[in-house]
């Protein structure tokens, strides 16, 4: 019987000045593509104050 996979934890990250999607993705150990998908973004550019959903496992 396979081990149970833990449920993902949803966090909200508020973008700070100077942050990029790449730096945020690296901080949470997720991919930029995941951030784009989860937040329905069409651009890699994010502005300070934007709230992003991040899922962690």
N, C-alpha and C positions, 0 to 999 in steps of 0.2 A: 504494500500500500504506500503511495507516495506521500511525502510530508506535505502538510497544509501550507499553502502560500499565504503569508500575512497580507492583510488588506492594505491597500495604499492609503497613505495619510495625505490629506489635502491641506496645503498651506497657502497663505496669501503673502506674496512678497511685494513690497512697495519699492519701486525703482528709485534709487538715489542718484544724485548728480554724478556723472562720470561712469556709471555702470553701463554695461552692454549686455545683450542677450548671452553672448559667449561667457562673460564673467559670471553672470547669474547661473547659467547652466553648469559651469565648472564648480561653483560654490555648492550647488545641490547635487552634483554628480548625475545630471540628466543631460540630454542632448538639446541643442538649439532647436532642432526639428520638433522635439517633444514640446518645448515651450511655445513654438509657433502654432502647433496643432491644438494644444490644450487651451490656448488663449485666442484662437481664431485670428492670428495676426498674419498679415500679408507682407510685412516688411520686417527686416532685422533691426530697424531703428525703433528704440523706445525712449520715451521722455520721462524725466524725473517726475515722480508722483503717480505714474501709471501703476496700477495694481495687477499683478500677474498671479495666476493660479499655478501652483507647482505641486505635483504628486510625487510622494516619496514612498518607497517600499521598504 
